[in-house]
């Protein structure tokens, strides 16, 4: 019965039955001890195994070859190698099993040379060295994590003084490590040997497909996806792990469309029995779903049919997938239906709100997470601080800062410190940002780039430049992001000569090829100081095609300096690139209006209407006592709107007393007459 329990992997039951056997006075024999010792080694019951050793000695089985061989194997597997050595030395008669346990133990504990010596002594003792002994050394190397030595053992076996032919068990020993731990050189060598010596090894169809599956997975993991697919295509019975390896391999090689097709083939092979599908392919593929395609919805459908819709890891991937599609409602629906939310679930939902610019909801979700006693991690704080920074919610950001310190996520967490610095910089609190920077023990490139950007945003370009040089003195080499932050600082500070200098040296001195974002910064810099023609000529000479950000920077500068001709050129390109973007239409209309060209301004508005381009309502927000208040243009929804408009009327009257003449088109006392153009001005 004990053997039955062990054969069915019910090791705890085997131990319990063995204990009852002793209590009831039944003495085990030499065939009972091996099963009990095997159960102890698997369950990690070291002390109980030692007690069995004592029982064996008391009952006269201390020198029984069969029982002692099992005891030797027990000591090797629980890591008590020197106890195994002592026991081995005391065994008067050693058989093949005893020697194999010992050579495996030497290999497993890093004594590979000793294992080979033991193999030689085994032969000299009159016991023929069979393939099982070599397999024992390989198994020991695999258990110790030394895959290279396992392959070297295979080579030695083939070229030793008495060469031994490998069998299917030889390759089965290597199967667990082939997919991820074998070098490409060894993988190709093994593949070639298996193909050439298939008949000698004696593979049956099952063994052959198992090895091919493992090698195909190894090729996919190593990026040799063409080799992998060639093997994969010839395998009839594809196991789940092979499908997952191929899908992962195609994704890693940037062939997502093929990965999706492999997944569809996997579903077809299931023959309608979708319960055999693994959740792993779903979580691999969902991050690769394009926002413009329906593949994400297709995979969600599979998840629903298989019953994975309540699986936390699948739901986390679904939340992020819908967020990239801009479908925040579906993200919230999946989130609310997730029964066992982990920190990744909350982070995925926070990510959904932040990439859709719903930072207020992100902050509210963080408070909800805190109220439900879910412990945040560094990624949680990064998302929340990003939302606080975008909203300018300084007070809430400060509260989050305090919570970070109390939670122990400040010192040593560079990602969190960088997010804190960025938040303070966006909120205009450059002194707090610098304090966080100065308190950092280990700064990375992001840390330097963030503090440079923060000074640039807050109109301190000279400090940003000083930090740029200090960064290099500290042994950090600037990257493309560093120069975006630096050029942006020069642009905001009106330092045109410095900006052009850094733009030129980034390629000549630092070997960084300017990309579209660097050109945007220079166009903006030139435009701000009125050098519009020079900015336009730079755009025409760009080695890459200008995008809407470049033309938008020029159009904005044209509004500042009243250059209608170049504004029309920029607007034409913007209409082609972003025909449905309302901001560019409104900005061009306002430029015409400023130039007293009312007819052209009206034509732009008519064109917007004909093309179905709609303006987004402009709104502002302000943080008061930690609470965010939003105001749409002509908004009356706020609970204190009447008091707000009354105050605005009073301010307007006071301004008029001081001699200010307000634009009659924008009367604060008549909320219904307010327009939304100010959002784009």
C-alpha positions in Angstrom: 0.0 0.0 0.0 2.9 2.4 0.7 4.2 1.8 -2.8 0.8 2.5 -4.2 0.7 5.9 -2.4 4.2 6.7 -3.7 3.4 5.7 -7.3 0.4 8.0 -7.2 2.5 10.8 -5.7 0.6 10.7 -2.3 3.8 11.0 -0.4 2.3 12.4 2.8 -0.1 9.4 3.0 2.8 7.1 2.5 4.7 8.6 5.4 1.6 8.5 7.6 1.0 4.8 6.8 4.7 4.0 7.4 4.4 5.6 10.9 1.2 3.6 11.7 3.0 0.5 10.6 5.8 1.1 13.2 3.3 2.0 16.0 1.3 -1.1 15.4 4.5 -3.2 15.7 4.9 -4.3 12.1 8.5 -4.3 11.0 9.3 -3.0 7.6 11.5 -5.0 5.2 14.2 -3.9 2.8 11.5 -3.2 0.1 9.6 -0.8 2.4 12.4 1.6 3.4 13.1 2.9 -0.1 9.5 4.1 -0.6 9.5 5.8 2.8 12.9 7.5 2.2 11.8 8.7 -1.3 8.7 10.3 0.3 10.9 12.0 2.9 13.3 13.4 0.3 10.4 14.8 -1.8 8.6 16.3 1.2 11.9 17.6 2.7 11.4 15.6 5.9 15.1 15.5 6.8 14.7 14.6 10.5 12.1 11.9 9.8 14.5 10.4 7.2 17.3 10.2 9.8 14.9 8.5 12.2 14.2 5.9 9.5 18.0 5.4 9.2 18.0 4.6 12.9 15.1 2.1 12.5 17.0 0.4 9.7 20.1 0.0 11.9 18.1 -1.3 14.9 16.3 -3.8 12.7 19.4 -5.1 11.0 19.1 -3.5 7.6 22.1 -1.1 8.1 24.1 -3.1 5.6 21.4 -4.3 3.2 22.5 -3.2 -0.2 18.9 -2.4 -1.5 17.8 -0.4 1.6 21.1 1.4 2.1 21.2 2.4 -1.6 17.8 4.2 -1.0 19.2 5.8 2.2 22.3 7.0 0.2 20.0 8.5 -2.4 18.0 10.2 0.3 21.1 11.9 1.8 22.2 13.1 -1.6 18.9 14.6 -2.5 18.4 16.5 0.8 21.8 18.1 0.4 23.6 16.1 3.2 26.3 15.0 0.8 29.0 14.3 3.4 26.7 12.1 5.3 26.2 10.3 2.1 29.9 9.9 1.6 30.3 8.4 5.1 27.5 6.0 4.5 29.0 5.0 1.1 32.4 4.3 2.7 30.7 1.9 5.2 28.8 -0.1 2.7 30.6 -3.5 2.3 28.9 -4.5 -0.9 28.1 -1.9 -3.5 25.8 -2.4 -6.5 25.1 -0.3 -9.6 22.4 1.7 -7.8 24.7 2.6 -5.0 27.5 3.8 -7.3 25.0 5.8 -9.5 23.6 7.6 -6.4 27.2 8.5 -5.4 28.3 9.7 -8.8 25.1 11.7 -9.1 25.7 13.2 -5.7 29.3 14.3 -6.6 28.0 16.0 -9.8 25.0 17.6 -8.0 27.3 19.1 -5.4 29.8 20.5 -7.9 32.4 17.8 -7.7 32.3 16.8 -11.4 35.9 15.5 -11.5 35.2 13.3 -8.4 32.1 12.0 -10.2 34.2 10.9 -13.2 36.8 9.3 -10.8 34.0 7.5 -9.0 32.8 6.2 -12.4 36.3 4.9 -13.1 36.5 3.2 -9.6 33.1 1.7 -10.3 34.5 0.0 -13.4 37.6 -1.2 -11.6 35.4 -2.7 -8.8 34.0 -5.1 -11.4 30.7 -3.4 -12.0 30.2 -2.6 -15.7 29.6 1.2 -16.3 26.4 1.4 -18.2 24.6 4.3 -19.7 22.5 4.7 -16.5 25.7 5.7 -14.6 26.5 8.5 -17.1 22.9 9.6 -17.0 23.3 9.9 -13.2 26.1 12.3 -13.6 24.1 14.4 -16.1 21.1 14.4 -13.8 23.3 15.6 -11.0 24.7 18.4 -13.2 21.2 19.4 -14.2 20.0 19.5 -10.5 22.9 21.7 -9.6 22.1 24.1 -12.5 25.4 23.4 -14.4 24.0 22.7 -17.9 27.4 23.1 -19.6 28.9 20.3 -17.5 25.8 18.1 -18.3 26.6 18.5 -22.0 30.3 17.9 -21.4 29.4 14.7 -19.7 27.4 13.6 -22.8 30.5 14.3 -24.9 32.8 12.3 -22.5 30.4 9.4 -22.6 30.7 9.2 -26.4 34.5 9.5 -26.5 35.5 7.7 -23.3 37.9 4.7 -23.3 34.8 2.4 -23.4 32.2 4.5 -25.3 28.6 4.2 -24.2 25.7 4.7 -26.4 23.1 7.2 -25.1 19.5 6.1 -24.8 16.2 7.9 -24.6 16.6 8.4 -20.8 19.8 10.4 -21.6 17.9 13.0 -23.5 14.9 12.9 -21.2 17.4 14.0 -18.4 18.2 17.1 -20.5 14.6 17.9 -21.6 13.8 20.2 -18.7 16.7 22.5 -19.4 16.8 22.5 -23.2 14.0 25.2 -23.7 15.6 28.0 -21.7 19.0 27.1 -20.2 21.0 25.6 -23.1 23.3 27.8 -25.1 22.6 28.0 -28.9 25.8 26.2 -29.7 24.9 23.3 -27.5 21.4 23.3 -28.8 22.5 23.0 -32.4 25.0 20.4 -31.5 22.4 18.3 -29.7 19.9 18.7 -32.5 22.4 17.6 -35.1 23.5 14.6 -33.0 19.9 13.5 -32.4 19.1 13.7 -36.2 22.2 11.7 -37.2 22.0 9.1 -34.4 18.2 8.6 -34.1 18.4 4.9 -35.0 21.3 4.2 -32.7 19.6 5.9 -29.8 16.4 3.9 -30.3 13.9 6.7 -30.1 10.2 5.7 -30.4 7.7 8.2 -31.9 6.8 9.7 -28.5 10.4 10.2 -27.4 11.3 11.8 -30.8 8.4 14.3 -30.6 9.2 15.2 -27.0 12.8 16.0 -28.0 11.8 17.9 -31.1 9.3 19.9 -29.0 12.0 20.8 -26.5 14.5 21.7 -29.1 11.9 23.8 -31.0 11.2 25.7 -27.7 14.9 26.2 -27.2 15.2 27.7 -30.7 12.2 30.0 -30.1 13.7 31.1 -26.8 17.0 31.9 -28.4 15.4 33.9 -31.2 16.0 31.4 -34.0 12.3 31.4 -34.9 12.8 30.1 -38.4 14.5 26.9 -37.1 11.9 26.6 -34.4 9.0 26.9 -36.8 10.5 24.2 -39.1 10.5 21.7 -36.3 7.2 22.9 -34.9 5.5 22.4 -38.2 6.5 18.7 -38.3 5.3 17.9 -34.7 1.9 16.2 -34.7 1.1 16.2 -31.0 1.9 19.7 -29.9 1.9 20.2 -26.1 0.8 23.4 -24.4 4.4 24.4 -23.5 5.4 24.2 -27.2 2.5 26.4 -28.3 3.4 28.9 -25.6 7.1 28.9 -26.6 6.3 29.5 -30.3 3.9 32.4 -29.5 6.4 33.9 -27.1 9.2 33.5 -29.7 7.2 35.2 -32.5 6.3 38.1 -30.1 10.0 38.5 -29.1 11.0 38.6 -32.7 8.4 41.4 -33.4 6.2 39.1 -35.5 2.9 39.6 -33.6 0.7 38.8 -36.5 2.3 35.3 -36.8 2.0 34.9 -33.1 -1.8 35.6 -33.3 -2.1 33.0 -36.1 -0.2 30.4 -34.1 -2.7 31.1 -31.3 -5.6 30.6 -33.6 -4.1 27.3 -34.8 -3.8 26.3 -31.2 -7.5 26.9 -30.6 -8.4 24.9 -33.7 -6.2 21.9 -32.5 -8.2 21.9 -29.3 -11.1 20.8 -31.4 -13.6 22.8 -29.4 -12.3 21.5 -26.1 -11.2 25.0 -25.1 -10.7 23.9 -21.5 -7.3 22.6 -22.6 -6.1 26.1 -23.4 -3.6 27.7 -21.1 -4.0 31.2 -19.7 -0.4 32.0 -20.6 -0.9 32.6 -24.4 -3.7 35.0 -23.5 -1.5 37.1 -21.2 1.3 37.0 -23.8 -0.8 38.2 -26.7 -3.0 40.8 -25.0 -0.2 43.4 -24.6 0.6 43.0 -28.3 -3.0 43.8 -29.5 -3.1 46.9 -31.6 -5.6 49.5 -30.5 -6.9 49.7 -34.0 -7.5 45.9 -34.5 -10.1 43.5 -33.1 -7.6 40.9 -31.9 -8.0 42.0 -28.3 -11.7 41.5 -28.5 -11.2 38.1 -30.1 -8.9 37.0 -27.3 -11.3 38.4 -24.7 -14.0 36.1 -26.3 -11.7 33.1 -26.0 -11.0 34.0 -22.3 -14.8 34.1 -21.7 -15.5 30.8 -23.4 -12.6 29.0 -21.6 -13.7 30.4 -18.2 -10.6 32.6 -17.7 -12.6 35.8 -17.4 -12.3 35.5 -13.6 -8.6 34.8 -13.7 -6.7 37.6 -12.2 -3.7 37.6 -14.5 -5.8 37.4 -17.7 -8.1 40.2 -16.4 -5.0 42.4 -15.6 -3.9 42.1 -19.3 -7.5 42.8 -20.5 -7.7 46.0 -18.4 -4.5 47.3 -20.0 -5.6 46.2 -23.5 -8.8 48.1 -23.3 -7.0 51.1 -21.9 -4.8 51.2 -25.0 -7.9 51.2 -27.1 -9.2 54.2 -25.2 -12.1 52.1 -23.9 -11.9 53.1 -20.3 -15.4 51.9 -19.5 -14.5 48.3 -20.6 -11.3 48.5 -18.4 -13.4 49.5 -15.4 -15.9 46.7 -16.2 -13.2 44.1 -16.3 -11.6 45.5 -13.1 -14.9 45.5 -11.2 -15.6 41.9 -12.2 -12.2 40.6 -11.1 -12.9 38.7 -7.9 -9.3 38.5 -6.5 -7.7 41.8 -7.3 -3.9 41.9 -6.7 -1.6 44.9 -6.7 -1.2 44.4 -10.5 -4.9 44.7 -11.0 -5.0 48.1 -9.2 -1.8 49.2 -11.1 -3.4 48.2 -14.4 -6.5 50.3 -13.7 -4.3 53.2 -12.6 -2.4 52.8 -15.8 -5.7 52.9 -17.7 -6.7 56.2 -16.2 -3.3 57.8 -16.7 -2.8 56.9 -20.4 -6.3 58.2 -21.0 -5.5 61.5 -19.1 -8.1 60.8 -16.5 -5.7 61.7 -13.7 -8.5 62.7 -11.2 -9.9 59.2 -11.4 -6.4 57.7 -11.0 -6.0 59.6 -7.7 -9.4 58.6 -6.5 -8.7 55.0 -7.3 -5.4 55.2 -5.3 -7.4 56.4 -2.3 -9.9 53.5 -2.8 -7.0 51.0 -3.0 -5.6 52.4 0.3 -9.1 52.1 1.9 -9.3 48.4 0.9 -5.9 47.7 2.5 -4.2 46.7 -0.7 -0.5 47.4 -0.3 0.9 49.5 -3.2 4.2 48.9 -4.8 6.6 51.2 -6.6 4.6 51.2 -9.8 1.5 52.2 -8.0 3.2 55.3 -6.6 4.7 56.1 -10.1 1.2 56.2 -11.6 -0.3 58.3 -8.8 2.5 60.8 -8.8 2.2 61.1 -12.5 -1.5 62.0 -12.2 -0.7 64.5 -9.4 1.9 66.1 -11.6 -0.3 66.4 -14.7 -3.1 67.9 -12.6 -0.8 70.2 -10.7 -2.3 68.6 -7.5 0.6 69.6 -5.3 -1.2 69.0 -2.0 -2.3 65.5 -3.0 1.2 64.8 -4.3 2.6 65.9 -1.0 0.2 63.5 0.8 1.4 60.7 -1.5 5.0 61.7 -0.6 4.3 61.2 3.1 2.6 57.9 2.4 5.6 56.7 0.4 7.9 57.5 3.3 5.7 55.7 5.8 5.5 52.7 3.5 9.3 52.5 3.1 9.3 53.1 -0.6 11.5 56.3 -0.6 15.1 55.4 0.1 16.5 52.9 -2.4 13.5 53.1 -4.8 14.8 55.1 -7.7 11.6 54.7 -9.7 9.5 56.3 -7.0 12.0 59.1 -6.3 12.1 59.9 -10.0 8.3 60.1 -10.1 8.3 62.3 -7.0 10.8 64.7 -8.6 8.8 64.8 -11.8 5.6 65.5 -9.8 7.1 68.4 -7.9 8.6 69.8 -11.1 5.3 69.7 -12.9 3.6 71.4 -10.0 6.1 74.3 -10.1 7.8 73.3 -6.9 11.4 73.2 -8.1 12.9 73.5 -4.7 11.1 70.3 -3.5 12.1 68.5 -6.7 15.8 69.5 -6.1 15.5 68.3 -2.5 14.4 64.9 -3.6 17.2 64.8 -6.2 19.8 65.7 -3.6 18.5 63.1 -1.2 18.9 60.3 -3.7 21.8 57.9 -3.0 21.7 56.1 -6.4 20.7 58.3 -9.4 20.2 56.8 -12.8 19.9 58.5 -16.2 16.2 59.1 -15.6 17.0 61.0 -12.4 19.3 63.4 -14.2 16.9 63.8 -17.1 14.0 64.5 -14.8 15.7 67.2 -12.8 17.0 68.9 -16.0 13.5 68.8 -17.4 12.0 70.2 -14.2 14.3 73.2 -14.2 13.4 73.8 -17.9 9.7 73.6 -17.2 10.1 76.2 -14.4 12.0 78.8 -16.5 15.4 78.0 -15.0 17.4 77.2 -18.2 20.8 78.1 -16.8 20.4 75.7 -13.9 19.3 73.0 -16.4 22.5 73.6 -18.4 24.6 73.5 -15.2 23.1 70.1 -14.3 23.8 68.9 -17.8 27.5 69.5 -17.3 27.4 68.2 -13.7 25.8 65.0 -15.0 28.8 64.3 -17.1 31.2 65.1 -14.3 29.5 62.4 -12.3 30.3 59.9 -15.0 26.9 59.9 -16.7 26.7 60.1 -20.5 23.7 62.1 -21.8 21.2 60.3 -24.0 18.5 61.4 -26.4 16.1 62.1 -23.6 18.7 64.3 -21.9 18.9 66.5 -25.0 15.1 66.7 -25.3 15.0 68.0 -21.8 17.9 70.4 -22.4 16.6 71.8 -25.7 13.2 72.2 -24.2 14.8 74.2 -21.3 16.6 76.4 -23.8 13.3 77.0 -25.7 11.3 77.9 -22.6 14.1 80.2 -21.4 14.5 81.9 -24.8 18.2 80.8 -25.0 18.3 80.4 -28.8 22.1 80.4 -29.2 22.6 77.8 -26.5 19.8 75.7 -27.9 21.4 75.7 -31.4 24.8 74.9 -29.9 23.5 71.8 -28.0 21.6 70.7 -31.1 24.8 70.8 -33.1 27.0 69.1 -30.5 24.6 66.3 -29.7 25.6 64.6 -33.0 29.1 65.9 -33.5 30.3 65.3 -29.9 27.9 62.8 -28.4 27.1 60.8 -31.6 23.3 61.1 -31.0 21.4 61.5 -34.2 18.6 64.1 -33.7 15.1 62.7 -34.1 11.7 64.3 -34.5 11.4 65.4 -30.9 14.8 67.2 -31.0 13.7 69.0 -34.2 10.5 70.0 -32.6 12.3 71.6 -29.7 14.5 73.7 -32.1 11.6 74.7 -34.2 9.8 75.9 -31.1 12.9 77.7 -29.9 13.4 79.5 -33.1 9.7 80.3 -33.4 9.4 81.7 -29.8 12.1 84.4 -30.6 10.5 85.3 -33.9 13.0 83.5 -36.3 10.1 81.9 -38.2 11.7 81.8 -41.6 14.7 80.0 -40.1 12.4 77.6 -38.4 10.6 76.9 -41.6 13.8 76.3 -43.5 14.9 73.9 -40.8 11.7 71.9 -41.2 12.2 71.7 -45.0 15.8 70.4 -44.5 14.9 67.7 -41.9 16.1 64.2 -42.8 12.8 62.8 -41.4 9.3 63.7 -42.3 7.9 66.4 -40.0 5.0 65.3 -37.9 2.2 67.3 -36.4 4.3 68.3 -33.3 6.8 70.0 -35.6 4.2 71.9 -37.7 2.2 72.6 -34.5 5.2 74.3 -32.9 5.5 76.5 -36.0 1.8 77.3 -36.1 1.9 78.3 -32.4 4.8 80.6 -33.1 3.0 82.1 -36.0 0.1 83.0 -33.7 2.6 84.7 -31.3 4.2 86.8 -34.0 1.2 87.2 -36.4 2.8 85.6 -39.4 -0.3 84.6 -41.4 1.5 83.3 -44.5 3.6 80.7 -42.6 0.6 79.9 -40.5 -1.3 78.9 -43.6 1.6 76.7 -44.7 1.8 75.0 -41.3 -2.0 74.6 -41.0 -2.2 73.0 -44.4 0.3 70.3 -43.4 -1.5 69.8 -40.1 -4.9 69.4 -41.8 -3.4 66.6 -43.9 -1.7 64.9 -40.9 -4.5 65.4 -38.4 -7.7 66.3 -40.3 -10.0 65.7 -37.3 -7.9 67.6 -34.8 -10.0 70.6 -33.7 -7.2 72.5 -32.1 -5.3 73.3 -35.3 -8.4 74.5 -37.0 -9.3 76.8 -34.1 -5.8 78.1 -33.8 -5.7 79.0 -37.5 -9.1 80.7 -37.2 -7.8 82.8 -34.3 -4.7 83.8 -36.3 -7.0 85.1 -39.0 -9.2 86.8 -36.5 -6.1 88.5 -34.9 -5.1 89.7 -38.4 -8.6 91.1 -38.9 -9.3 88.6 -41.7 -12.7 87.7 -40.5 -13.9 86.1 -43.7 -11.0 83.6 -43.7 -11.7 82.9 -40.0 -15.3 82.2 -40.8 -14.2 79.9 -43.7 -12.2 77.8 -41.3 -15.2 77.4 -39.0 -17.4 76.4 -42.0 -14.7 73.9 -43.1 -14.7 72.4 -39.6 -18.5 72.0 -39.7 -18.4 70.4 -43.2 -15.7 67.9 -42.2 -17.5 67.0 -39.0 -14.7 68.4 -36.8 -15.9 69.2 -33.3 -14.3 71.3 -30.7 -13.6 69.8 -27.3 -15.0 71.9 -24.5 -12.2 73.8 -22.7 -12.0 73.4 -19.0 -9.8 74.5 -16.1 -9.2 73.0 -12.7 -7.9 74.2 -9.4 -6.9 72.3 -6.2 -8.4 73.7 -3.0 -7.6 72.0 0.3 -6.7 68.8 -1.5 -9.9 68.7 -3.6 -9.9 69.3 -7.4 -12.5 71.6 -8.9 -13.2 71.5 -12.6 -14.7 74.3 -14.7 -16.0 74.1 -18.2 -16.4 77.3 -20.2 -19.8 78.8 -19.2 -20.1 76.2 -16.5 -22.9 76.4 -14.0 -22.6 72.9 -12.6 -20.4 73.8 -9.7 -22.3 74.0 -6.4 -20.9 77.5 -5.8 -21.1 78.7 -9.4 -23.4 81.7 -8.5 -20.8 82.9 -5.9 -18.0 82.4 -8.4 -19.6 84.5 -11.1 -20.6 87.1 -8.6 -16.9 87.4 -7.6 -15.8 87.5 -11.2 -18.2 90.4 -11.9 -16.8 92.2 -8.9 -13.2 91.7 -10.2 -14.2 93.0 -13.6 -15.8 96.1 -12.2 -12.7 96.8 -10.1 -10.5 96.3 -13.2 -12.6 98.8 -15.1 -12.3 101.3 -12.3 -8.5 100.9 -12.7 -8.8 101.7 -16.4 -8.9 98.2 -18.0 -11.3 97.8 -21.0 -12.4 94.2 -21.3 -13.1 92.5 -24.6 -16.9 92.7 -25.0 -16.9 89.3 -26.6 -16.0 87.7 -23.3 -18.4 89.0 -20.6 -18.2 87.1 -17.3 -21.6 88.1 -16.2 -23.3 86.3 -19.0 -22.2 82.8 -18.7 -24.2 81.7 -21.8 -22.2 84.0 -24.0 -18.8 82.5 -23.1 -17.0 80.5 -25.9 -14.5 77.7 -25.7 -11.9 79.3 -28.0 -9.7 80.1 -25.0 -8.9 76.5 -24.6 -6.8 76.7 -27.8 -5.5 80.2 -27.4 
